[in-house]
Amino acid sequence: MAEERSDGGPHRVLILGRPGAGKGTQGIRLAEVLGVPHISTGDIFREAMTTGTLLGRDVAAYLERGRLVPDPLVIRALESRLEEDDARTRGFVLDGFPRTVAQAEALECLVAPERISRAVELVLTEREATQRLLTRFVCAECGHTVPRPVDGGRQADRACARCGGALLRRADDDLPAIQRRLEEFERATRPLLEWLDLRGLLVTVDADRPPDVVAASVLDAIEPFSDQSFSR
């Protein structure tokens, strides 16, 4: 049974943190507990590219050139998803967006007159984030991530537990690319975290613990919800 918010409103939660902090894993788990959709911009893009929509072709054109998808395109994709019945009536857990203050302001407009309930930062040191990214495997189909197996088996011979897809190493999970992504987080997303904190929306959770422990802490952190929005 889905949990209800203490003020009776839908859950609208952001999952934030450094690359490798476990945003996808914890976002999926939290959404299941709350009974709301887990929305990931990466999932939206993968589905659009797989189905060959205009959005998918536009996204692929940027990704194939190794460029970030521009904000207007991301926002257009997200707007369409947030307008679906499940997200409008029950809320959502959103990971992968926003990454900047400008994106957060755009998100505020997308959900208005409704409000964001909480923003959860999964806190992980750069050293631990780097180690996780260097050893993780990602499903080529759904984007689910798993650590390197401890039994010495070949990860490439294993299938994704979520969808059965092939588990591969991401091309941008080498050390130079990881360092660039961590630097980008500090440059662009750190100010966003401060911006959210000033508005009383940010809570932090230590992500350097077993996933079950982190999941329990995330759930504890988002209650009780405050009746606040991005604006003040």
Contacts in CASP RR format, 6 or more apart in sequence:
PFRMAT RR
TARGET T0000
AUTHOR 0000-0000-0000
METHOD contacts of the structure
MODEL  1
MAEERSDGGPHRVLILGRPGAGKGTQGIRLAEVLGVPHISTGDIFREAMT
TGTLLGRDVAAYLERGRLVPDPLVIRALESRLEEDDARTRGFVLDGFPRT
VAQAEALECLVAPERISRAVELVLTEREATQRLLTRFVCAECGHTVPRPV
DGGRQADRACARCGGALLRRADDDLPAIQRRLEEFERATRPLLEWLDLRG
LLVTVDADRPPDVVAASVLDAIEPFSDQSFSR
2 33 0 8 1.000
2 34 0 8 1.000
2 35 0 8 1.000
2 36 0 8 1.000
2 90 0 8 1.000
3 11 0 8 1.000
3 33 0 8 1.000
3 34 0 8 1.000
3 35 0 8 1.000
5 11 0 8 1.000
5 117 0 8 1.000
5 225 0 8 1.000
6 223 0 8 1.000
6 224 0 8 1.000
6 225 0 8 1.000
7 224 0 8 1.000
7 225 0 8 1.000
7 227 0 8 1.000
9 225 0 8 1.000
10 36 0 8 1.000
10 89 0 8 1.000
10 90 0 8 1.000
10 91 0 8 1.000
10 114 0 8 1.000
10 117 0 8 1.000
11 34 0 8 1.000
11 35 0 8 1.000
11 36 0 8 1.000
11 90 0 8 1.000
11 91 0 8 1.000
11 92 0 8 1.000
11 93 0 8 1.000
11 117 0 8 1.000
11 222 0 8 1.000
11 225 0 8 1.000
12 91 0 8 1.000
12 92 0 8 1.000
12 94 0 8 1.000
12 111 0 8 1.000
12 114 0 8 1.000
12 115 0 8 1.000
12 116 0 8 1.000
12 117 0 8 1.000
13 30 0 8 1.000
13 34 0 8 1.000
13 92 0 8 1.000
13 93 0 8 1.000
13 94 0 8 1.000
13 116 0 8 1.000
13 117 0 8 1.000
13 118 0 8 1.000
13 119 0 8 1.000
13 120 0 8 1.000
13 222 0 8 1.000
14 94 0 8 1.000
14 95 0 8 1.000
14 98 0 8 1.000
14 116 0 8 1.000
14 118 0 8 1.000
14 119 0 8 1.000
14 120 0 8 1.000
14 196 0 8 1.000
15 23 0 8 1.000
15 24 0 8 1.000
15 26 0 8 1.000
15 27 0 8 1.000
15 30 0 8 1.000
15 93 0 8 1.000
15 94 0 8 1.000
15 95 0 8 1.000
15 96 0 8 1.000
15 120 0 8 1.000
15 122 0 8 1.000
16 23 0 8 1.000
16 95 0 8 1.000
16 119 0 8 1.000
16 120 0 8 1.000
16 121 0 8 1.000
16 122 0 8 1.000
16 189 0 8 1.000
16 192 0 8 1.000
16 193 0 8 1.000
17 23 0 8 1.000
17 121 0 8 1.000
17 122 0 8 1.000
17 123 0 8 1.000
17 124 0 8 1.000
17 185 0 8 1.000
17 189 0 8 1.000
17 207 0 8 1.000
18 122 0 8 1.000
18 124 0 8 1.000
18 126 0 8 1.000
18 129 0 8 1.000
18 182 0 8 1.000
18 185 0 8 1.000
19 129 0 8 1.000
19 133 0 8 1.000
19 178 0 8 1.000
19 181 0 8 1.000
19 182 0 8 1.000
19 185 0 8 1.000
20 124 0 8 1.000
20 129 0 8 1.000
20 132 0 8 1.000
20 133 0 8 1.000
20 136 0 8 1.000
20 145 0 8 1.000
21 122 0 8 1.000
21 123 0 8 1.000
21 124 0 8 1.000
21 129 0 8 1.000
21 207 0 8 1.000
22 122 0 8 1.000
22 124 0 8 1.000
22 132 0 8 1.000
22 145 0 8 1.000
22 207 0 8 1.000
22 214 0 8 1.000
23 95 0 8 1.000
23 96 0 8 1.000
23 122 0 8 1.000
24 38 0 8 1.000
24 40 0 8 1.000
24 95 0 8 1.000
24 145 0 8 1.000
25 145 0 8 1.000
25 211 0 8 1.000
26 120 0 8 1.000
26 122 0 8 1.000
26 207 0 8 1.000
26 211 0 8 1.000
26 214 0 8 1.000
26 215 0 8 1.000
26 218 0 8 1.000
27 38 0 8 1.000
27 93 0 8 1.000
27 95 0 8 1.000
27 218 0 8 1.000
28 38 0 8 1.000
28 93 0 8 1.000
29 211 0 8 1.000
29 215 0 8 1.000
29 218 0 8 1.000
30 38 0 8 1.000
30 93 0 8 1.000
30 215 0 8 1.000
30 218 0 8 1.000
30 219 0 8 1.000
30 222 0 8 1.000
31 37 0 8 1.000
31 38 0 8 1.000
31 92 0 8 1.000
31 93 0 8 1.000
32 38 0 8 1.000
33 215 0 8 1.000
33 219 0 8 1.000
34 93 0 8 1.000
35 90 0 8 1.000
36 86 0 8 1.000
36 87 0 8 1.000
36 90 0 8 1.000
36 91 0 8 1.000
36 92 0 8 1.000
36 93 0 8 1.000
37 84 0 8 1.000
37 86 0 8 1.000
37 87 0 8 1.000
37 90 0 8 1.000
37 91 0 8 1.000
37 92 0 8 1.000
37 93 0 8 1.000
38 92 0 8 1.000
38 93 0 8 1.000
38 95 0 8 1.000
39 78 0 8 1.000
39 81 0 8 1.000
39 82 0 8 1.000
39 87 0 8 1.000
39 92 0 8 1.000
39 93 0 8 1.000
39 94 0 8 1.000
39 95 0 8 1.000
40 94 0 8 1.000
40 95 0 8 1.000
40 96 0 8 1.000
41 74 0 8 1.000
41 77 0 8 1.000
41 78 0 8 1.000
41 96 0 8 1.000
41 97 0 8 1.000
42 96 0 8 1.000
42 143 0 8 1.000
43 142 0 8 1.000
43 143 0 8 1.000
44 77 0 8 1.000
44 78 0 8 1.000
44 81 0 8 1.000
45 56 0 8 1.000
45 59 0 8 1.000
45 63 0 8 1.000
45 69 0 8 1.000
45 77 0 8 1.000
46 141 0 8 1.000
46 142 0 8 1.000
46 143 0 8 1.000
48 55 0 8 1.000
48 56 0 8 1.000
48 59 0 8 1.000
48 77 0 8 1.000
49 56 0 8 1.000
49 57 0 8 1.000
49 59 0 8 1.000
49 60 0 8 1.000
55 73 0 8 1.000
55 76 0 8 1.000
55 77 0 8 1.000
58 73 0 8 1.000
59 69 0 8 1.000
59 73 0 8 1.000
59 77 0 8 1.000
62 68 0 8 1.000
62 69 0 8 1.000
62 70 0 8 1.000
62 73 0 8 1.000
63 69 0 8 1.000
71 102 0 8 1.000
71 103 0 8 1.000
71 106 0 8 1.000
74 97 0 8 1.000
74 103 0 8 1.000
75 103 0 8 1.000
75 106 0 8 1.000
75 110 0 8 1.000
78 97 0 8 1.000
78 107 0 8 1.000
78 110 0 8 1.000
79 110 0 8 1.000
81 87 0 8 1.000
82 88 0 8 1.000
82 92 0 8 1.000
82 110 0 8 1.000
82 111 0 8 1.000
86 92 0 8 1.000
94 107 0 8 1.000
97 103 0 8 1.000
97 107 0 8 1.000
98 104 0 8 1.000
98 106 0 8 1.000
98 107 0 8 1.000
98 192 0 8 1.000
99 188 0 8 1.000
99 189 0 8 1.000
99 192 0 8 1.000
100 188 0 8 1.000
100 189 0 8 1.000
100 191 0 8 1.000
100 192 0 8 1.000
101 191 0 8 1.000
101 192 0 8 1.000
101 195 0 8 1.000
103 192 0 8 1.000
104 192 0 8 1.000
104 195 0 8 1.000
104 196 0 8 1.000
104 230 0 8 1.000
105 230 0 8 1.000
107 116 0 8 1.000
107 230 0 8 1.000
108 116 0 8 1.000
108 229 0 8 1.000
108 230 0 8 1.000
108 231 0 8 1.000
115 227 0 8 1.000
115 228 0 8 1.000
115 229 0 8 1.000
115 230 0 8 1.000
116 201 0 8 1.000
116 229 0 8 1.000
116 230 0 8 1.000
117 222 0 8 1.000
117 225 0 8 1.000
117 226 0 8 1.000
118 201 0 8 1.000
118 202 0 8 1.000
118 203 0 8 1.000
118 221 0 8 1.000
118 222 0 8 1.000
118 225 0 8 1.000
118 226 0 8 1.000
119 193 0 8 1.000
119 196 0 8 1.000
119 201 0 8 1.000
119 202 0 8 1.000
119 203 0 8 1.000
120 202 0 8 1.000
120 203 0 8 1.000
120 204 0 8 1.000
120 205 0 8 1.000
120 218 0 8 1.000
120 221 0 8 1.000
120 222 0 8 1.000
121 193 0 8 1.000
121 202 0 8 1.000
121 203 0 8 1.000
121 204 0 8 1.000
121 205 0 8 1.000
122 205 0 8 1.000
122 207 0 8 1.000
122 214 0 8 1.000
122 218 0 8 1.000
123 204 0 8 1.000
123 205 0 8 1.000
123 206 0 8 1.000
123 207 0 8 1.000
123 208 0 8 1.000
124 132 0 8 1.000
124 207 0 8 1.000
124 208 0 8 1.000
125 208 0 8 1.000
126 182 0 8 1.000
128 208 0 8 1.000
129 178 0 8 1.000
129 182 0 8 1.000
130 175 0 8 1.000
130 178 0 8 1.000
130 179 0 8 1.000
130 182 0 8 1.000
132 147 0 8 1.000
133 173 0 8 1.000
133 178 0 8 1.000
134 173 0 8 1.000
134 174 0 8 1.000
134 175 0 8 1.000
134 178 0 8 1.000
135 147 0 8 1.000
135 148 0 8 1.000
136 145 0 8 1.000
136 146 0 8 1.000
136 147 0 8 1.000
136 148 0 8 1.000
136 169 0 8 1.000
136 170 0 8 1.000
136 173 0 8 1.000
137 145 0 8 1.000
137 146 0 8 1.000
137 147 0 8 1.000
137 148 0 8 1.000
137 155 0 8 1.000
137 167 0 8 1.000
137 168 0 8 1.000
137 169 0 8 1.000
138 144 0 8 1.000
138 145 0 8 1.000
138 167 0 8 1.000
138 168 0 8 1.000
138 169 0 8 1.000
138 170 0 8 1.000
138 173 0 8 1.000
139 145 0 8 1.000
139 160 0 8 1.000
139 162 0 8 1.000
139 163 0 8 1.000
139 164 0 8 1.000
139 165 0 8 1.000
139 166 0 8 1.000
139 167 0 8 1.000
139 168 0 8 1.000
140 165 0 8 1.000
140 166 0 8 1.000
140 167 0 8 1.000
140 168 0 8 1.000
141 160 0 8 1.000
141 163 0 8 1.000
141 164 0 8 1.000
141 165 0 8 1.000
141 166 0 8 1.000
142 160 0 8 1.000
142 162 0 8 1.000
142 163 0 8 1.000
142 165 0 8 1.000
143 160 0 8 1.000
144 160 0 8 1.000
144 161 0 8 1.000
144 162 0 8 1.000
144 163 0 8 1.000
146 155 0 8 1.000
146 160 0 8 1.000
146 161 0 8 1.000
146 167 0 8 1.000
148 155 0 8 1.000
149 155 0 8 1.000
149 158 0 8 1.000
155 167 0 8 1.000
156 166 0 8 1.000
156 167 0 8 1.000
156 168 0 8 1.000
158 167 0 8 1.000
159 165 0 8 1.000
159 166 0 8 1.000
159 167 0 8 1.000
160 166 0 8 1.000
160 167 0 8 1.000
171 177 0 8 1.000
172 178 0 8 1.000
172 181 0 8 1.000
193 202 0 8 1.000
196 202 0 8 1.000
196 230 0 8 1.000
199 228 0 8 1.000
199 229 0 8 1.000
199 230 0 8 1.000
199 231 0 8 1.000
199 232 0 8 1.000
200 226 0 8 1.000
200 228 0 8 1.000
201 226 0 8 1.000
201 228 0 8 1.000
201 230 0 8 1.000
203 221 0 8 1.000
203 222 0 8 1.000
204 221 0 8 1.000
205 214 0 8 1.000
205 217 0 8 1.000
205 218 0 8 1.000
205 221 0 8 1.000
206 214 0 8 1.000
206 217 0 8 1.000
207 214 0 8 1.000
209 217 0 8 1.000
END
